[in-house]
């Protein structure tokens, strides 16, 4: 194994939809939440009915719901990733400058973003890998990372070749420094500590030692650690 590469091994992993389900159920009632492109957009399909959570998109939508049934799509109702959405009762859409005014004005409680890399100190790199084959696309990520009250990252724990995505120092250009509060992956939930990552939960069968093998920053198991479980999705 090369530097920064860890064995994937045979272990239980959450699907992308299971990650989204876990995150959706951790959002506090009454929150204003922006869903970034990737796994975060899947959260819209799994919002708990007993909570009022207002979903925001930087293209100018507030109060949207899950993806519509096939054949029921409205080309004028999409999220920032151009995926079709539905509108909930009381929802609204408006000019995108107002949507960015909400972000920059500090009115978004949680921004959920994907990531190429996250550092142990909460640095986020999610807009370019410097690969000329894939043009960079920062979108509203920099505004969200700076303007949201909290940033939660939703990502796979490792790359397809087994390289670490949770690293000591990001090798890709940063979106923002020290902005991430929580990290949700297919293996674990972690929060940013002073000089370590605090493991809040892991998939069944995973030990903190095994998780450490797949993670560059130092890990510490939380006193309130839980085994992660989600329905088949």
VENHU-V461795 format. One line per field, one symbol per residue. ss: DSSP state (h for helix, s for strand, l for the rest). psi: psi as a letter, one per 30 degrees, with the letter a starting at -180 (. if undefined). Layout:
BEGIN
ss = ???
psi = ???
END
This chain:
BEGIN
ss = llllsllllllllllhhhhhhhhhlllllllsssslllhhhhhhhhlllllllsssslllsssslllllllllllllslllllsllsssssssllhhhhhhhhhlllllsssslllsssllllsslllllllllllllllhhhhhhhllssssslllsllllsslssllllllllslllssssslllsssssllllsssssssllllhhhhhhlllllsssssssssslllll
psi = klkgkkkeljlkkkleeeeeeeeeffkkkgkjkkjlkbeefffffgkkffljkjkkkffhkkhlalkllkfgkjffjlafggkkllklkfllllkfeeefeeefggfkekkkllkekklfggkkjgfkggjffjklifbgeeeeeefkekkkkjllellfgglkfjlekkflkkelkhfkekkkafflkklkaeglkjjflllkfklfeeeefgkelkkkkkfgklkkkllk.
END
